[in-house]
Structures are given as structure tokens and as C-alpha cells.
Amino acid sequence: MKEFPTCLQCEKGVLLPLSDYGRDGAPIQYKAWVCNNPHCGFNIRIDNGEISLGRPLIQSSK
């Protein structure tokens, strides 16, 4: 079983890796990391080579 890093913001949750697919359908592993504590909401993600911290979480319509 893999162990994930503790969230440094809330120190209660763990950061879970999320993957996605690029424009051409190529898989992108670990595009984002999200805290699993629902009261925290910390996240870090990579979009077009730029790192974003703490963007609001929304559910995708896709």
C-alpha cells in the first residue's frame, strides 16, 4: 500500500494524487494533489506547465 504525504495546511488529511488526460489523449499522472479532509480543501495542480495553489474546488460537468 502506498503512503501519501500529510497535508501541510491542515495536518489532518493526506494529499491524494489525481491524474488526467492531455489534449491529445495522453495520460498525465499526478496532475493535481488534493487534501482528503473535506474541511481543508487544499490543492495543488499543474496547468500548461504552471503550478496553481489553493484554487477553489468545483465539480466538473464532464
C-alpha positions in Angstrom: 0.0 0.0 0.0 1.3 3.4 -0.9 1.6 6.1 1.7 0.7 9.7 0.7 2.1 12.9 2.2 0.3 14.6 5.1 -1.3 17.9 4.1 0.9 20.7 5.4 -2.0 23.1 5.6 -4.4 21.2 7.9 -2.0 18.5 9.1 -5.1 16.2 9.5 -5.7 15.0 5.9 -3.4 13.4 3.3 -2.7 14.6 -0.2 -4.2 12.3 -2.8 -2.8 12.4 -6.4 -5.2 12.9 -9.3 -4.4 12.2 -12.9 -6.0 13.5 -16.1 -5.6 13.3 -19.9 -4.0 15.9 -22.1 -5.5 17.5 -25.2 -4.2 14.6 -27.4 -5.5 12.0 -25.0 -2.1 11.3 -23.4 -2.3 10.4 -19.7 -0.9 13.0 -17.3 -0.1 11.3 -13.9 -0.2 13.4 -10.8 -1.6 16.5 -12.4 -3.1 17.5 -9.1 -2.8 16.7 -5.4 -5.9 17.3 -3.2 -6.3 17.1 0.6 -8.8 14.4 1.5 -10.0 16.4 4.6 -13.3 17.9 3.4 -12.9 20.9 5.8 -9.5 21.8 4.3 -9.8 21.9 0.5 -6.0 22.5 -0.1 -5.0 21.6 -3.6 -2.0 22.0 -5.9 -2.2 21.4 -9.6 -0.2 21.8 -12.9 -1.9 23.5 -15.9 0.1 24.2 -19.0 3.3 24.0 -17.1 2.2 26.5 -14.4 1.7 25.5 -10.7 -1.5 26.6 -9.0 -2.1 26.5 -5.3 -5.4 26.5 -3.5 -7.8 27.2 -6.4 -11.4 26.7 -5.4 -12.6 23.1 -5.9 -15.6 22.7 -8.2 -17.2 19.6 -9.6 -16.7 19.2 -13.3 -19.7 18.9 -15.6 -17.7 16.4 -17.8 
